[in-house]
């Protein structure tokens, strides 16, 4: 039986961004707005399989990739960091020649290149609940209106008061 000859010039499906099901099922991802989601996907596009912890991505590059203003992506980076999806390994700074250096990022779902395990802090994230207020007794409709017209009060009491005031 003859084997199929090996094709040296194979073309695969190309690069793709993989979002695992367990990441999408987390509460942090489910409550994330579309802007930060798109930013996370752009960050993950720059991950090549061996550069986690060394992903260079500035606010201006992110704004150009997402077709938004550069001031828009700042809060999106903050939200991704607060939920634990990404963390900054090196902050931006002004280089020795006066040329700015971009932020360097790491994805929280994968181990970094320096051997640190995946943090997966987004799996522990939960939405803060609003504090409960003290229970109040239920009010009936019209309790705060004119005296004598609330529930349980007789209409005649008000009539007598107004009759006495007229005389």
C-alpha positions as a Markdown table, in Angstrom:
| # | Residue | x | y | z |
|---|---|---|---|---|
| 1 | Unk | 0.0 | 0.0 | 0.0 |
| 2 | Unk | 1.5 | 3.3 | -1.1 |
| 3 | Unk | 1.6 | 6.1 | 1.4 |
| 4 | Unk | 0.5 | 9.6 | 0.5 |
| 5 | Unk | 3.6 | 11.8 | -0.2 |
| 6 | Unk | 4.5 | 14.4 | 2.5 |
| 7 | Unk | 3.4 | 17.8 | 1.5 |
| 8 | Unk | 6.2 | 20.2 | 2.5 |
| 9 | Unk | 4.3 | 23.3 | 1.6 |
| 10 | Unk | 1.4 | 22.8 | 3.9 |
| 11 | Unk | -0.8 | 25.7 | 4.7 |
| 12 | Unk | -2.7 | 25.5 | 7.9 |
| 13 | Unk | -5.6 | 27.4 | 9.2 |
| 14 | Unk | -3.3 | 30.3 | 10.2 |
| 15 | Unk | -3.0 | 32.0 | 13.5 |
| 16 | Unk | -6.0 | 32.2 | 15.7 |
| 17 | Unk | -7.0 | 33.4 | 19.1 |
| 18 | Unk | -8.2 | 30.7 | 21.4 |
| 19 | Unk | -10.6 | 31.6 | 24.3 |
| 20 | Unk | -11.1 | 28.5 | 26.4 |
| 21 | Unk | -14.6 | 27.6 | 27.6 |
| 22 | Unk | -13.6 | 27.8 | 31.3 |
| 23 | Unk | -12.5 | 31.5 | 30.7 |
| 24 | Unk | -15.7 | 32.4 | 29.0 |
| 25 | Unk | -17.8 | 30.7 | 31.8 |
| 26 | Unk | -16.2 | 32.8 | 34.5 |
| 27 | Unk | -18.2 | 35.6 | 36.1 |
| 28 | Unk | -15.5 | 38.1 | 35.4 |
| 29 | Unk | -15.8 | 37.4 | 31.6 |
| 30 | Unk | -19.6 | 37.2 | 31.6 |
| 31 | Unk | -19.9 | 40.7 | 33.2 |
| 32 | Unk | -17.2 | 42.3 | 31.1 |
| 33 | Unk | -18.2 | 45.0 | 28.7 |
| 34 | Unk | -17.5 | 44.7 | 24.9 |
| 35 | Unk | -14.7 | 47.2 | 24.8 |
| 36 | Unk | -12.5 | 45.4 | 27.4 |
| 37 | Unk | -13.3 | 42.1 | 25.7 |
| 38 | Unk | -12.1 | 43.4 | 22.4 |
| 39 | Unk | -8.9 | 44.7 | 24.0 |
| 40 | Unk | -8.2 | 41.4 | 25.7 |
| 41 | Unk | -8.6 | 39.6 | 22.3 |
| 42 | Unk | -6.1 | 42.2 | 20.8 |
| 43 | Unk | -3.7 | 41.5 | 23.6 |
| 44 | Unk | -4.0 | 37.8 | 23.1 |
| 45 | Unk | -3.4 | 38.2 | 19.3 |
| 46 | Unk | 0.0 | 39.5 | 20.2 |
| 47 | Unk | 0.8 | 36.4 | 22.2 |
| 48 | Unk | 2.8 | 34.0 | 20.1 |
| 49 | Unk | 3.0 | 31.1 | 22.4 |
| 50 | Unk | 6.3 | 31.9 | 24.1 |
| 51 | Unk | 6.2 | 35.6 | 24.9 |
| 52 | Unk | 3.8 | 35.8 | 27.9 |
| 53 | Unk | 5.1 | 38.5 | 30.2 |
| 54 | Unk | 6.8 | 40.3 | 27.3 |
| 55 | Unk | 3.8 | 41.4 | 25.2 |
| 56 | Unk | 4.5 | 45.0 | 24.2 |
| 57 | Unk | 1.3 | 46.9 | 23.7 |
| 58 | Unk | 0.8 | 50.6 | 24.2 |
| 59 | Unk | -2.4 | 52.6 | 24.6 |
| 60 | Unk | -1.8 | 54.2 | 21.2 |
| 61 | Unk | -1.3 | 50.8 | 19.5 |
| 62 | Unk | -4.4 | 49.5 | 21.2 |
| 63 | Unk | -6.5 | 52.5 | 20.1 |
| 64 | Unk | -5.3 | 52.1 | 16.5 |
| 65 | Unk | -6.1 | 48.4 | 16.5 |
| 66 | Unk | -9.6 | 48.9 | 18.0 |
| 67 | Unk | -10.3 | 52.1 | 16.0 |
| 68 | Unk | -11.1 | 54.1 | 19.1 |
| 69 | Unk | -9.5 | 57.2 | 20.7 |
| 70 | Unk | -6.4 | 56.6 | 22.7 |
| 71 | Unk | -8.0 | 58.0 | 25.9 |
| 72 | Unk | -10.7 | 55.4 | 25.6 |
| 73 | Unk | -8.5 | 52.3 | 26.1 |
| 74 | Unk | -7.0 | 53.4 | 29.4 |
| 75 | Unk | -10.0 | 52.5 | 31.5 |
| 76 | Unk | -10.3 | 49.3 | 29.6 |
| 77 | Unk | -6.8 | 48.3 | 30.5 |
| 78 | Unk | -7.6 | 49.2 | 34.2 |
| 79 | Unk | -10.7 | 47.1 | 34.1 |
| 80 | Unk | -8.8 | 44.0 | 32.7 |
| 81 | Unk | -6.2 | 44.5 | 35.4 |
| 82 | Unk | -8.8 | 44.9 | 38.2 |
| 83 | Unk | -10.5 | 41.6 | 37.1 |
| 84 | Unk | -7.2 | 39.7 | 36.8 |
| 85 | Unk | -7.2 | 39.0 | 33.1 |
| 86 | Unk | -3.9 | 40.8 | 32.4 |
| 87 | Unk | -1.1 | 42.3 | 34.5 |
| 88 | Unk | 1.6 | 44.7 | 33.7 |
| 89 | Unk | 5.2 | 43.3 | 34.0 |
| 90 | Unk | 6.8 | 46.6 | 33.1 |
| 91 | Unk | 5.3 | 50.1 | 33.2 |
| 92 | Unk | 5.7 | 52.6 | 30.4 |
| 93 | Unk | 8.6 | 55.0 | 30.8 |
| 94 | Unk | 10.6 | 57.6 | 28.9 |
| 95 | Unk | 13.7 | 56.1 | 27.4 |
| 96 | Unk | 17.2 | 57.5 | 27.6 |
| 97 | Unk | 16.9 | 59.3 | 24.3 |
| 98 | Unk | 13.5 | 60.8 | 25.2 |
| 99 | Unk | 11.6 | 58.3 | 23.3 |
| 100 | Unk | 8.7 | 56.6 | 25.2 |
| 101 | Unk | 8.8 | 52.9 | 25.9 |
| 102 | Unk | 5.4 | 51.0 | 25.9 |
| 103 | Unk | 3.9 | 48.9 | 28.6 |
| 104 | Unk | 4.8 | 45.2 | 28.7 |
| 105 | Unk | 1.9 | 42.9 | 29.6 |
| 106 | Unk | 1.2 | 39.3 | 30.6 |
| 107 | Unk | -1.9 | 37.3 | 30.3 |
| 108 | Unk | -3.3 | 36.0 | 33.6 |
| 109 | Unk | -4.5 | 32.7 | 32.2 |
| 110 | Unk | -1.0 | 31.4 | 31.1 |
| 111 | Unk | 2.4 | 30.9 | 32.8 |
| 112 | Unk | 4.9 | 33.6 | 32.1 |
| 113 | Unk | 8.3 | 33.1 | 30.4 |
| 114 | Unk | 10.2 | 33.6 | 33.7 |
| 115 | Unk | 8.6 | 30.5 | 35.1 |
| 116 | Unk | 5.8 | 32.0 | 37.2 |
| 117 | Unk | 2.6 | 29.9 | 37.1 |
| 118 | Unk | -0.6 | 31.2 | 35.7 |
| 119 | Unk | -2.4 | 33.5 | 38.2 |
| 120 | Unk | -5.9 | 33.0 | 37.0 |
| 121 | Unk | -7.1 | 35.8 | 39.3 |
| 122 | Unk | -10.2 | 36.3 | 37.2 |
| 123 | Unk | -11.6 | 33.0 | 38.4 |
| 124 | Unk | -11.7 | 34.3 | 41.9 |
| 125 | Unk | -13.2 | 37.7 | 40.9 |
| 126 | Unk | -16.8 | 38.3 | 41.8 |
| 127 | Unk | -19.0 | 41.4 | 41.3 |
| 128 | Unk | -19.3 | 43.5 | 44.4 |
| 129 | Unk | -22.8 | 43.5 | 45.8 |
| 130 | Unk | -24.5 | 46.7 | 46.8 |
| 131 | Unk | -25.0 | 46.9 | 50.6 |
| 132 | Unk | -28.4 | 46.0 | 51.8 |
| 133 | Unk | -30.4 | 48.8 | 53.3 |
| 134 | Unk | -32.5 | 48.5 | 56.5 |
| 135 | Unk | -35.8 | 47.0 | 56.0 |
| 136 | Unk | -38.6 | 49.5 | 56.1 |
| 137 | Unk | -42.2 | 48.8 | 56.7 |
| 138 | Unk | -44.3 | 48.9 | 53.6 |
| 139 | Unk | -46.3 | 52.1 | 53.1 |
| 140 | Unk | -49.7 | 52.4 | 51.7 |
| 141 | Unk | -50.5 | 54.7 | 48.8 |
| 142 | Unk | -51.5 | 58.1 | 50.0 |
| 143 | Unk | -50.0 | 57.9 | 53.5 |
| 144 | Unk | -47.9 | 61.0 | 52.9 |
| 145 | Unk | -50.8 | 63.1 | 51.5 |
| 146 | Unk | -53.2 | 65.3 | 53.4 |
| 147 | Unk | -54.2 | 64.1 | 56.9 |
| 148 | Unk | -57.4 | 62.3 | 57.1 |
| 149 | Unk | -57.2 | 60.6 | 53.7 |
| 150 | Unk | -54.8 | 57.7 | 54.6 |
| 151 | Unk | -55.9 | 54.2 | 55.0 |
| 152 | Unk | -57.5 | 53.3 | 58.3 |
| 153 | Unk | -58.6 | 56.9 | 58.9 |
| 154 | Unk | -62.2 | 58.0 | 58.7 |
| 155 | Unk | -63.2 | 60.6 | 56.2 |
| 156 | Unk | -65.6 | 62.1 | 58.8 |
| 157 | Unk | -62.8 | 63.2 | 61.1 |
| 158 | Unk | -61.5 | 65.6 | 58.5 |
| 159 | Unk | -65.0 | 66.8 | 57.9 |
| 160 | Unk | -65.6 | 67.7 | 61.5 |
| 161 | Unk | -62.3 | 69.5 | 61.7 |
| 162 | Unk | -63.0 | 71.6 | 58.7 |
| 163 | Unk | -66.5 | 72.3 | 59.9 |
| 164 | Unk | -65.2 | 73.5 | 63.3 |
| 165 | Unk | -62.7 | 75.7 | 61.5 |
| 166 | Unk | -65.4 | 77.4 | 59.4 |
| 167 | Unk | -67.5 | 78.3 | 62.4 |
